[in-house]
């Protein structure tokens, strides 16, 4: 426990910190945001995922994404409520990412 000294050099315990709020799980906050949403829901442009949706499927969910400079697969996966492993598996061999190139958000999107 941390102590603080008073004017008479007597050590008194520091007050405990009680206003810290930690997430209930180790799931990233963004993925918690996706809990009740369909996979591939577009949460909007963000740092390292500023490209545009080029195609949508019959349910109007994004199917093809156009990479822009500075994009990264983890940020794209977060933007579209997808596990990074799924996005990587669907797009095996696409790294390094090339601005203007499409990547698939479903296994059959670019097939």
Secondary structure as the mmCIF struct_conf table of DSSP 4:
data_model
#
loop_
_struct_conf.conf_type_id
_struct_conf.id
_struct_conf.beg_label_comp_id
_struct_conf.beg_label_asym_id
_struct_conf.beg_label_seq_id
_struct_conf.end_label_comp_id
_struct_conf.end_label_asym_id
_struct_conf.end_label_seq_id
STRN STRN1 UNK A 3 UNK A 5
TURN_TY1_P TURN_TY1_P1 UNK A 7 UNK A 8
STRN STRN2 UNK A 11 UNK A 13
HELX_LH_PP_P HELX_LH_PP_P1 UNK A 14 UNK A 17
BEND BEND1 UNK A 24 UNK A 27
HELX_RH_AL_P HELX_RH_AL_P1 UNK A 29 UNK A 33
TURN_TY1_P TURN_TY1_P2 UNK A 34 UNK A 36
BEND BEND2 UNK A 37 UNK A 37
TURN_TY1_P TURN_TY1_P3 UNK A 39 UNK A 40
STRN STRN3 UNK A 46 UNK A 46
TURN_TY1_P TURN_TY1_P4 UNK A 47 UNK A 48
STRN STRN4 UNK A 49 UNK A 49
STRN STRN5 UNK A 52 UNK A 56
TURN_TY1_P TURN_TY1_P5 UNK A 58 UNK A 59
BEND BEND3 UNK A 60 UNK A 60
STRN STRN6 UNK A 62 UNK A 66
TURN_TY1_P TURN_TY1_P6 UNK A 69 UNK A 70
HELX_RH_AL_P HELX_RH_AL_P2 UNK A 73 UNK A 79
TURN_TY1_P TURN_TY1_P7 UNK A 80 UNK A 81
HELX_RH_AL_P HELX_RH_AL_P3 UNK A 84 UNK A 90
TURN_TY1_P TURN_TY1_P8 UNK A 91 UNK A 93
HELX_LH_PP_P HELX_LH_PP_P2 UNK A 95 UNK A 95
BEND BEND4 UNK A 96 UNK A 96
HELX_LH_PP_P HELX_LH_PP_P3 UNK A 97 UNK A 97
TURN_TY1_P TURN_TY1_P9 UNK A 99 UNK A 100
STRN STRN7 UNK A 102 UNK A 104
BEND BEND5 UNK A 105 UNK A 106
TURN_TY1_P TURN_TY1_P10 UNK A 107 UNK A 108
BEND BEND6 UNK A 109 UNK A 109
#
